[in-house]
Amino acid sequence: MKQKVYEKQKGVCVKCRKRFAIEEMEADHIKPWHEGGHTTEDNCQLLCKDDNRRKSGR
Ligand SMILES: [Zn+2]
């Protein structure tokens, strides 16, 4: 699934809009689990590790 989202985004981080290798990116739920979000392609985006850390850091 990660691979699919990666291809959809063409390897571009949705936050900083730079290109990364797939192993440098992490999946993120657009709509969080506790709000009823599902782990589907449509509800997933890939962030680079830096942005993902920044997002979940607070
Ligand atoms: Zn980024």
N, CA, C, O and the ligand as a Tripos MOL2 file, in Angstrom:
@<TRIPOS>MOLECULE
protein
  233   231    59     0     0
PROTEIN
NO_CHARGES

@<TRIPOS>ATOM
      1 N           0.8140   -1.2140    0.0000 N.3       1 MET1
      2 CA          0.0000    0.0000    0.0000 C.3       1 MET1
      3 C           0.8490    1.2660    0.0000 C.2       1 MET1
      4 O           0.5620    2.2300   -0.7100 O.2       1 MET1
      5 N           1.8860    1.2380    0.8040 N.am      2 LYS2
      6 CA          2.8100    2.3750    0.8340 C.3       2 LYS2
      7 C           3.3710    2.6530   -0.5600 C.2       2 LYS2
      8 O           3.4990    3.7980   -0.9930 O.2       2 LYS2
      9 N           3.6950    1.5600   -1.2370 N.am      3 GLN3
     10 CA          4.2260    1.6700   -2.5960 C.3       3 GLN3
     11 C           3.2320    2.3710   -3.5270 C.2       3 GLN3
     12 O           3.6200    3.1910   -4.3590 O.2       3 GLN3
     13 N           1.9570    2.0420   -3.3780 N.am      4 LYS4
     14 CA          0.9240    2.6440   -4.2260 C.3       4 LYS4
     15 C           0.8150    4.1430   -3.9900 C.2       4 LYS4
     16 O           0.7640    4.9370   -4.9290 O.2       4 LYS4
     17 N           0.7810    4.5070   -2.7220 N.am      5 VAL5
     18 CA          0.6750    5.9220   -2.3800 C.3       5 VAL5
     19 C           1.9150    6.6660   -2.8650 C.2       5 VAL5
     20 O           1.8460    7.7970   -3.3450 O.2       5 VAL5
     21 N           3.0290    5.9980   -2.7230 N.am      6 TYR6
     22 CA          4.2920    6.5790   -3.1810 C.3       6 TYR6
     23 C           4.2320    6.8990   -4.6710 C.2       6 TYR6
     24 O           4.6490    7.9710   -5.1080 O.2       6 TYR6
     25 N           3.7130    5.9610   -5.4300 N.am      7 GLU7
     26 CA          3.6060    6.1740   -6.8740 C.3       7 GLU7
     27 C           2.6000    7.2750   -7.1960 C.2       7 GLU7
     28 O           2.7950    8.0610   -8.1230 O.2       7 GLU7
     29 N           1.5350    7.3180   -6.4250 N.am      8 LYS8
     30 CA          0.5090    8.3400   -6.6440 C.3       8 LYS8
     31 C           1.0830    9.7370   -6.4000 C.2       8 LYS8
     32 O           0.7890   10.6820   -7.1320 O.2       8 LYS8
     33 N           1.8990    9.8420   -5.3690 N.am      9 GLN9
     34 CA          2.5110   11.1330   -5.0530 C.3       9 GLN9
     35 C           3.7950   11.3670   -5.8440 C.2       9 GLN9
     36 O           4.4210   12.4210   -5.7430 O.2       9 GLN9
     37 N           4.1680   10.3710   -6.6230 N.am     10 LYS10
     38 CA          5.4010   10.4240   -7.4100 C.3      10 LYS10
     39 C           6.6340   10.6700   -6.5460 C.2      10 LYS10
     40 O           7.5950   11.3160   -6.9630 O.2      10 LYS10
     41 N           6.5730   10.1410   -5.3430 N.am     11 GLY11
     42 CA          7.7270   10.2420   -4.4570 C.3      11 GLY11
     43 C           7.9360   11.6030   -3.8370 C.2      11 GLY11
     44 O           8.9930   11.8890   -3.2760 O.2      11 GLY11
     45 N           6.8940   12.4630   -3.9430 N.am     12 VAL12
     46 CA          7.0300   13.8180   -3.4200 C.3      12 VAL12
     47 C           6.3470   13.9150   -2.0570 C.2      12 VAL12
     48 O           5.1900   13.5200   -1.9120 O.2      12 VAL12
     49 N           7.0400   14.4260   -1.0850 N.am     13 CYS13
     50 CA          6.4660   14.6560    0.2340 C.3      13 CYS13
     51 C           5.3610   15.7060    0.1330 C.2      13 CYS13
     52 O           5.5520   16.7540   -0.4840 O.2      13 CYS13
     53 N           4.2060   15.4240    0.7400 N.am     14 VAL14
     54 CA          3.0820   16.3530    0.6140 C.3      14 VAL14
     55 C           3.3290   17.6650    1.3590 C.2      14 VAL14
     56 O           2.7040   18.6810    1.0570 O.2      14 VAL14
     57 N           4.2170   17.6400    2.3050 N.am     15 LYS15
     58 CA          4.4910   18.8510    3.0910 C.3      15 LYS15
     59 C           5.5210   19.7630    2.4340 C.2      15 LYS15
     60 O           5.2290   20.9060    2.0830 O.2      15 LYS15
     61 N           6.7230   19.2350    2.2770 N.am     16 CYS16
     62 CA          7.7920   20.0990    1.7800 C.3      16 CYS16
     63 C           7.9490   20.0160    0.2590 C.2      16 CYS16
     64 O           8.7290   20.7620   -0.3340 O.2      16 CYS16
     65 N           7.2020   19.1040   -0.3610 N.am     17 ARG17
     66 CA          7.1850   18.9780   -1.8200 C.3      17 ARG17
     67 C           8.5480   18.6800   -2.4360 C.2      17 ARG17
     68 O           8.8430   19.0710   -3.5660 O.2      17 ARG17
     69 N           9.3600   17.9860   -1.6690 N.am     18 LYS18
     70 CA         10.6290   17.5040   -2.2070 C.3      18 LYS18
     71 C          10.5130   16.0190   -2.4640 C.2      18 LYS18
     72 O           9.6500   15.3450   -1.9010 O.2      18 LYS18
     73 N          11.3850   15.5140   -3.3150 N.am     19 ARG19
     74 CA         11.3400   14.0860   -3.6380 C.3      19 ARG19
     75 C          12.2150   13.2910   -2.6860 C.2      19 ARG19
     76 O          13.3150   13.7070   -2.3220 O.2      19 ARG19
     77 N          11.6950   12.1330   -2.2920 N.am     20 PHE20
     78 CA         12.4350   11.2500   -1.4080 C.3      20 PHE20
     79 C          12.3420    9.8200   -1.8980 C.2      20 PHE20
     80 O          11.4310    9.4580   -2.6430 O.2      20 PHE20
     81 N          13.3000    9.0110   -1.4660 N.am     21 ALA21
     82 CA         13.1970    7.5760   -1.7100 C.3      21 ALA21
     83 C          12.1270    7.0110   -0.7870 C.2      21 ALA21
     84 O          11.8700    7.5550    0.2860 O.2      21 ALA21
     85 N          11.5110    5.9270   -1.2080 N.am     22 ILE22
     86 CA         10.3820    5.3810   -0.4350 C.3      22 ILE22
     87 C          10.7970    5.0110    0.9810 C.2      22 ILE22
     88 O          10.0050    5.1230    1.9170 O.2      22 ILE22
     89 N          12.0320    4.5720    1.1330 N.am     23 GLU23
     90 CA         12.4190    4.1850    2.4960 C.3      23 GLU23
     91 C          12.7080    5.3990    3.3910 C.2      23 GLU23
     92 O          12.9170    5.2530    4.5950 O.2      23 GLU23
     93 N          12.7170    6.5720    2.8040 N.am     24 GLU24
     94 CA         12.8820    7.7860    3.6080 C.3      24 GLU24
     95 C          11.5420    8.4140    3.9870 C.2      24 GLU24
     96 O          11.4890    9.4610    4.6330 O.2      24 GLU24
     97 N          10.4600    7.7490    3.5670 N.am     25 MET25
     98 CA          9.1450    8.3250    3.8240 C.3      25 MET25
     99 C           8.3230    7.4400    4.7480 C.2      25 MET25
    100 O           8.5600    6.2380    4.8600 O.2      25 MET25
    101 N           7.3590    8.0580    5.4020 N.am     26 GLU26
    102 CA          6.5000    7.3170    6.3170 C.3      26 GLU26
    103 C           5.0450    7.6370    6.0230 C.2      26 GLU26
    104 O           4.6960    8.7650    5.6760 O.2      26 GLU26
    105 N           4.2070    6.6240    6.1700 N.am     27 ALA27
    106 CA          2.7830    6.7970    5.8900 C.3      27 ALA27
    107 C           2.1120    7.5680    7.0170 C.2      27 ALA27
    108 O           2.4400    7.3980    8.1920 O.2      27 ALA27
    109 N           1.1780    8.4070    6.6370 N.am     28 ASP28
    110 CA          0.4660    9.2250    7.6050 C.3      28 ASP28
    111 C          -1.0260    9.1860    7.2710 C.2      28 ASP28
    112 O          -1.4020    9.2650    6.1020 O.2      28 ASP28
    113 N          -1.8640    9.0670    8.2790 N.am     29 HIS29
    114 CA         -3.3020    9.0910    8.0490 C.3      29 HIS29
    115 C          -3.7730   10.5330    7.8830 C.2      29 HIS29
    116 O          -3.5270   11.3790    8.7430 O.2      29 HIS29
    117 N          -4.4420   10.8010    6.7860 N.am     30 ILE30
    118 CA         -4.9940   12.1360    6.5720 C.3      30 ILE30
    119 C          -6.0730   12.3900    7.6190 C.2      30 ILE30
    120 O          -6.0790   13.4260    8.2840 O.2      30 ILE30
    121 N          -6.9720   11.4430    7.7540 N.am     31 LYS31
    122 CA         -7.9810   11.4980    8.8090 C.3      31 LYS31
    123 C          -7.5860   10.4840    9.8720 C.2      31 LYS31
    124 O          -7.4830    9.2930    9.5770 O.2      31 LYS31
    125 N          -7.3680   10.9260   11.0840 N.am     32 PRO32
    126 CA         -6.8570   10.0130   12.1100 C.3      32 PRO32
    127 C          -7.8090    8.8680   12.4410 C.2      32 PRO32
    128 O          -9.0220    8.9570   12.2560 O.2      32 PRO32
    129 N          -7.2140    7.8020   12.9340 N.am     33 TRP33
    130 CA         -7.9620    6.6050   13.3350 C.3      33 TRP33
    131 C          -9.1240    6.9450   14.2600 C.2      33 TRP33
    132 O         -10.2490    6.4970   14.0410 O.2      33 TRP33
    133 N          -8.8590    7.7200   15.2710 N.am     34 HIS34
    134 CA         -9.8830    7.9720   16.2760 C.3      34 HIS34
    135 C         -11.0140    8.8460   15.7550 C.2      34 HIS34
    136 O         -12.0280    9.0170   16.4330 O.2      34 HIS34
    137 N         -10.8510    9.3980   14.5630 N.am     35 GLU35
    138 CA        -11.9440   10.1480   13.9430 C.3      35 GLU35
    139 C         -12.6390    9.3300   12.8730 C.2      35 GLU35
    140 O         -13.4400    9.8450   12.0920 O.2      35 GLU35
    141 N         -12.3200    8.0600   12.8540 N.am     36 GLY36
    142 CA        -12.9910    7.1580   11.9150 C.3      36 GLY36
    143 C         -12.2600    6.9680   10.6030 C.2      36 GLY36
    144 O         -12.8110    6.4080    9.6560 O.2      36 GLY36
    145 N         -11.0210    7.4320   10.5420 N.am     37 GLY37
    146 CA        -10.2440    7.2590    9.3260 C.3      37 GLY37
    147 C          -9.8210    5.8190    9.1330 C.2      37 GLY37
    148 O          -9.5280    5.1260   10.1070 O.2      37 GLY37
    149 N          -9.7850    5.3660    7.9220 N.am     38 HIS38
    150 CA         -9.3890    3.9970    7.6460 C.3      38 HIS38
    151 C          -8.0290    3.9560    6.9730 C.2      38 HIS38
    152 O          -7.5740    4.9280    6.3700 O.2      38 HIS38
    153 N          -7.4020    2.8060    7.0960 N.am     39 THR39
    154 CA         -6.1190    2.6380    6.4260 C.3      39 THR39
    155 C          -6.3560    2.2320    4.9790 C.2      39 THR39
    156 O          -6.2070    1.0680    4.6060 O.2      39 THR39
    157 N          -6.7200    3.2000    4.1930 N.am     40 THR40
    158 CA         -6.9040    2.9660    2.7760 C.3      40 THR40
    159 C          -5.9910    3.9130    2.0150 C.2      40 THR40
    160 O          -5.4510    4.8760    2.5590 O.2      40 THR40
    161 N          -5.8440    3.6060    0.7610 N.am     41 GLU41
    162 CA         -5.0200    4.4260   -0.1090 C.3      41 GLU41
    163 C          -5.4430    5.9010   -0.0740 C.2      41 GLU41
    164 O          -4.6070    6.8040   -0.0290 O.2      41 GLU41
    165 N          -6.7480    6.1150   -0.0950 N.am     42 ASP42
    166 CA         -7.2740    7.4800   -0.1440 C.3      42 ASP42
    167 C          -7.0400    8.2470    1.1460 C.2      42 ASP42
    168 O          -6.9900    9.4770    1.1450 O.2      42 ASP42
    169 N          -6.8990    7.5330    2.2270 N.am     43 ASN43
    170 CA         -6.7210    8.2180    3.5120 C.3      43 ASN43
    171 C          -5.2610    8.2680    3.9260 C.2      43 ASN43
    172 O          -4.9400    8.6390    5.0550 O.2      43 ASN43
    173 N          -4.3870    7.8960    3.0200 N.am     44 CYS44
    174 CA         -2.9720    7.8800    3.3800 C.3      44 CYS44
    175 C          -2.1760    8.8560    2.5330 C.2      44 CYS44
    176 O          -2.4300    9.0470    1.3440 O.2      44 CYS44
    177 N          -1.2210    9.4530    3.1820 N.am     45 GLN45
    178 CA         -0.2750   10.2770    2.4540 C.3      45 GLN45
    179 C           1.1040    9.9340    2.9890 C.2      45 GLN45
    180 O           1.2510    9.4040    4.0900 O.2      45 GLN45
    181 N           2.0950   10.2430    2.1960 N.am     46 LEU46
    182 CA          3.4490    9.9780    2.6480 C.3      46 LEU46
    183 C           4.1570   11.2800    2.9630 C.2      46 LEU46
    184 O           4.1490   12.2260    2.1760 O.2      46 LEU46
    185 N           4.7620   11.3000    4.1220 N.am     47 LEU47
    186 CA          5.5800   12.4360    4.5140 C.3      47 LEU47
    187 C           7.0190   11.9530    4.6380 C.2      47 LEU47
    188 O           7.2670   10.7820    4.9270 O.2      47 LEU47
    189 N           7.9520   12.8480    4.4200 N.am     48 CYS48
    190 CA          9.3240   12.4720    4.7140 C.3      48 CYS48
    191 C           9.4560   12.3360    6.2290 C.2      48 CYS48
    192 O           8.6370   12.8700    6.9760 O.2      48 CYS48
    193 N          10.4620   11.6380    6.6720 N.am     49 LYS49
    194 CA         10.5810   11.3470    8.1000 C.3      49 LYS49
    195 C          10.6370   12.6170    8.9400 C.2      49 LYS49
    196 O          10.0860   12.6680   10.0400 O.2      49 LYS49
    197 N          11.2940   13.6220    8.4240 N.am     50 ASP50
    198 CA         11.3920   14.8930    9.1510 C.3      50 ASP50
    199 C          10.0180   15.5150    9.3890 C.2      50 ASP50
    200 O           9.6980   15.9340   10.5010 O.2      50 ASP50
    201 N           9.2110   15.5690    8.3270 N.am     51 ASP51
    202 CA          7.8920   16.1830    8.4560 C.3      51 ASP51
    203 C           6.9770   15.3320    9.3160 C.2      51 ASP51
    204 O           6.1670   15.8570   10.0810 O.2      51 ASP51
    205 N           7.1060   14.0310    9.1920 N.am     52 ASN52
    206 CA          6.2850   13.1430    9.9950 C.3      52 ASN52
    207 C           6.5970   13.2980   11.4690 C.2      52 ASN52
    208 O           5.7030   13.3010   12.3160 O.2      52 ASN52
    209 N           7.8640   13.4240   11.7550 N.am     53 ARG53
    210 CA          8.2820   13.5970   13.1420 C.3      53 ARG53
    211 C           7.7800   14.9400   13.6800 C.2      53 ARG53
    212 O           7.3130   15.0420   14.8150 O.2      53 ARG53
    213 N           7.8890   15.9460   12.8440 N.am     54 ARG54
    214 CA          7.4440   17.2800   13.2290 C.3      54 ARG54
    215 C           5.9420   17.2830   13.5100 C.2      54 ARG54
    216 O           5.4760   17.9240   14.4520 O.2      54 ARG54
    217 N           5.1950   16.5620   12.6810 N.am     55 LYS55
    218 CA          3.7470   16.5480   12.8120 C.3      55 LYS55
    219 C           3.3160   15.8250   14.0920 C.2      55 LYS55
    220 O           2.4660   16.3140   14.8370 O.2      55 LYS55
    221 N           3.9100   14.6630   14.3340 N.am     56 SER56
    222 CA          3.4890   13.8810   15.4930 C.3      56 SER56
    223 C           4.2020   14.3420   16.7740 C.2      56 SER56
    224 O           3.8550   13.9200   17.8770 O.2      56 SER56
    225 N           5.1790   15.1940   16.6100 N.am     57 GLY57
    226 CA          5.9230   15.6640   17.7620 C.3      57 GLY57
    227 C           5.1100   16.5450   18.6940 C.2      57 GLY57
    228 O           5.4840   16.7510   19.8490 O.2      57 GLY57
    229 N           4.0100   17.0570   18.1970 N.am     58 ARG58
    230 CA          3.1930   17.9290   19.0100 C.3      58 ARG58
    231 C           1.7250   17.5390   18.9390 C.2      58 ARG58
    232 O           0.8850   18.1770   19.5740 O.2      58 ARG58
    233 ZN          8.8110   16.6240    3.8270 Zn       59 ZN59
@<TRIPOS>BOND
     1     1     2 1
     2     2     3 1
     3     3     4 2
     4     3     5 am
     5     5     6 1
     6     6     7 1
     7     7     8 2
     8     7     9 am
     9     9    10 1
    10    10    11 1
    11    11    12 2
    12    11    13 am
    13    13    14 1
    14    14    15 1
    15    15    16 2
    16    15    17 am
    17    17    18 1
    18    18    19 1
    19    19    20 2
    20    19    21 am
    21    21    22 1
    22    22    23 1
    23    23    24 2
    24    23    25 am
    25    25    26 1
    26    26    27 1
    27    27    28 2
    28    27    29 am
    29    29    30 1
    30    30    31 1
    31    31    32 2
    32    31    33 am
    33    33    34 1
    34    34    35 1
    35    35    36 2
    36    35    37 am
    37    37    38 1
    38    38    39 1
    39    39    40 2
    40    39    41 am
    41    41    42 1
    42    42    43 1
    43    43    44 2
    44    43    45 am
    45    45    46 1
    46    46    47 1
    47    47    48 2
    48    47    49 am
    49    49    50 1
    50    50    51 1
    51    51    52 2
    52    51    53 am
    53    53    54 1
    54    54    55 1
    55    55    56 2
    56    55    57 am
    57    57    58 1
    58    58    59 1
    59    59    60 2
    60    59    61 am
    61    61    62 1
    62    62    63 1
    63    63    64 2
    64    63    65 am
    65    65    66 1
    66    66    67 1
    67    67    68 2
    68    67    69 am
    69    69    70 1
    70    70    71 1
    71    71    72 2
    72    71    73 am
    73    73    74 1
    74    74    75 1
    75    75    76 2
    76    75    77 am
    77    77    78 1
    78    78    79 1
    79    79    80 2
    80    79    81 am
    81    81    82 1
    82    82    83 1
    83    83    84 2
    84    83    85 am
    85    85    86 1
    86    86    87 1
    87    87    88 2
    88    87    89 am
    89    89    90 1
    90    90    91 1
    91    91    92 2
    92    91    93 am
    93    93    94 1
    94    94    95 1
    95    95    96 2
    96    95    97 am
    97    97    98 1
    98    98    99 1
    99    99   100 2
   100    99   101 am
   101   101   102 1
   102   102   103 1
   103   103   104 2
   104   103   105 am
   105   105   106 1
   106   106   107 1
   107   107   108 2
   108   107   109 am
   109   109   110 1
   110   110   111 1
   111   111   112 2
   112   111   113 am
   113   113   114 1
   114   114   115 1
   115   115   116 2
   116   115   117 am
   117   117   118 1
   118   118   119 1
   119   119   120 2
   120   119   121 am
   121   121   122 1
   122   122   123 1
   123   123   124 2
   124   123   125 am
   125   125   126 1
   126   126   127 1
   127   127   128 2
   128   127   129 am
   129   129   130 1
   130   130   131 1
   131   131   132 2
   132   131   133 am
   133   133   134 1
   134   134   135 1
   135   135   136 2
   136   135   137 am
   137   137   138 1
   138   138   139 1
   139   139   140 2
   140   139   141 am
   141   141   142 1
   142   142   143 1
   143   143   144 2
   144   143   145 am
   145   145   146 1
   146   146   147 1
   147   147   148 2
   148   147   149 am
   149   149   150 1
   150   150   151 1
   151   151   152 2
   152   151   153 am
   153   153   154 1
   154   154   155 1
   155   155   156 2
   156   155   157 am
   157   157   158 1
   158   158   159 1
   159   159   160 2
   160   159   161 am
   161   161   162 1
   162   162   163 1
   163   163   164 2
   164   163   165 am
   165   165   166 1
   166   166   167 1
   167   167   168 2
   168   167   169 am
   169   169   170 1
   170   170   171 1
   171   171   172 2
   172   171   173 am
   173   173   174 1
   174   174   175 1
   175   175   176 2
   176   175   177 am
   177   177   178 1
   178   178   179 1
   179   179   180 2
   180   179   181 am
   181   181   182 1
   182   182   183 1
   183   183   184 2
   184   183   185 am
   185   185   186 1
   186   186   187 1
   187   187   188 2
   188   187   189 am
   189   189   190 1
   190   190   191 1
   191   191   192 2
   192   191   193 am
   193   193   194 1
   194   194   195 1
   195   195   196 2
   196   195   197 am
   197   197   198 1
   198   198   199 1
   199   199   200 2
   200   199   201 am
   201   201   202 1
   202   202   203 1
   203   203   204 2
   204   203   205 am
   205   205   206 1
   206   206   207 1
   207   207   208 2
   208   207   209 am
   209   209   210 1
   210   210   211 1
   211   211   212 2
   212   211   213 am
   213   213   214 1
   214   214   215 1
   215   215   216 2
   216   215   217 am
   217   217   218 1
   218   218   219 1
   219   219   220 2
   220   219   221 am
   221   221   222 1
   222   222   223 1
   223   223   224 2
   224   223   225 am
   225   225   226 1
   226   226   227 1
   227   227   228 2
   228   227   229 am
   229   229   230 1
   230   230   231 1
   231   231   232 2
@<TRIPOS>SUBSTRUCTURE
     1 MET1         2 RESIDUE 1 A MET
     2 LYS2         6 RESIDUE 1 A LYS
     3 GLN3        10 RESIDUE 1 A GLN
     4 LYS4        14 RESIDUE 1 A LYS
     5 VAL5        18 RESIDUE 1 A VAL
     6 TYR6        22 RESIDUE 1 A TYR
     7 GLU7        26 RESIDUE 1 A GLU
     8 LYS8        30 RESIDUE 1 A LYS
     9 GLN9        34 RESIDUE 1 A GLN
    10 LYS10       38 RESIDUE 1 A LYS
    11 GLY11       42 RESIDUE 1 A GLY
    12 VAL12       46 RESIDUE 1 A VAL
    13 CYS13       50 RESIDUE 1 A CYS
    14 VAL14       54 RESIDUE 1 A VAL
    15 LYS15       58 RESIDUE 1 A LYS
    16 CYS16       62 RESIDUE 1 A CYS
    17 ARG17       66 RESIDUE 1 A ARG
    18 LYS18       70 RESIDUE 1 A LYS
    19 ARG19       74 RESIDUE 1 A ARG
    20 PHE20       78 RESIDUE 1 A PHE
    21 ALA21       82 RESIDUE 1 A ALA
    22 ILE22       86 RESIDUE 1 A ILE
    23 GLU23       90 RESIDUE 1 A GLU
    24 GLU24       94 RESIDUE 1 A GLU
    25 MET25       98 RESIDUE 1 A MET
    26 GLU26      102 RESIDUE 1 A GLU
    27 ALA27      106 RESIDUE 1 A ALA
    28 ASP28      110 RESIDUE 1 A ASP
    29 HIS29      114 RESIDUE 1 A HIS
    30 ILE30      118 RESIDUE 1 A ILE
    31 LYS31      122 RESIDUE 1 A LYS
    32 PRO32      126 RESIDUE 1 A PRO
    33 TRP33      130 RESIDUE 1 A TRP
    34 HIS34      134 RESIDUE 1 A HIS
    35 GLU35      138 RESIDUE 1 A GLU
    36 GLY36      142 RESIDUE 1 A GLY
    37 GLY37      146 RESIDUE 1 A GLY
    38 HIS38      150 RESIDUE 1 A HIS
    39 THR39      154 RESIDUE 1 A THR
    40 THR40      158 RESIDUE 1 A THR
    41 GLU41      162 RESIDUE 1 A GLU
    42 ASP42      166 RESIDUE 1 A ASP
    43 ASN43      170 RESIDUE 1 A ASN
    44 CYS44      174 RESIDUE 1 A CYS
    45 GLN45      178 RESIDUE 1 A GLN
    46 LEU46      182 RESIDUE 1 A LEU
    47 LEU47      186 RESIDUE 1 A LEU
    48 CYS48      190 RESIDUE 1 A CYS
    49 LYS49      194 RESIDUE 1 A LYS
    50 ASP50      198 RESIDUE 1 A ASP
    51 ASP51      202 RESIDUE 1 A ASP
    52 ASN52      206 RESIDUE 1 A ASN
    53 ARG53      210 RESIDUE 1 A ARG
    54 ARG54      214 RESIDUE 1 A ARG
    55 LYS55      218 RESIDUE 1 A LYS
    56 SER56      222 RESIDUE 1 A SER
    57 GLY57      226 RESIDUE 1 A GLY
    58 ARG58      230 RESIDUE 1 A ARG
    59 ZN59       233 GROUP 0 **** ****
